[in-house]
Amino acid sequence: MSFRCPTCDATRYASVTVTRPNGTVYRSSLFTCEGCSAVFTDPARYSRPPPSGSQESLERRGWESRRTLEARSRSGR
């Protein structure tokens, strides 16, 4: 399965690396979308289409799109 970000539709992601205060770098268990910087733990699971179910279930699983969030903030919900 190829990666596709559900937020911005980008097709590339990268491992998150962290630079410690002493200058050493390590790769964390996180990944980030190269299009919108969304952070996730499992690229295959994150790129799947939203599961069917209630809106509450979709929000809890992190599948609410940026467009939906922006619309909600404009409407005051």
Summary of the structure (lengths in Angstrom):
residues: 77
radius of gyration: 15.0
end to end distance: 35.3
largest distance: 46.6
contacts: 165
relative contact order: 0.19
helix: 26%
strand: 23%
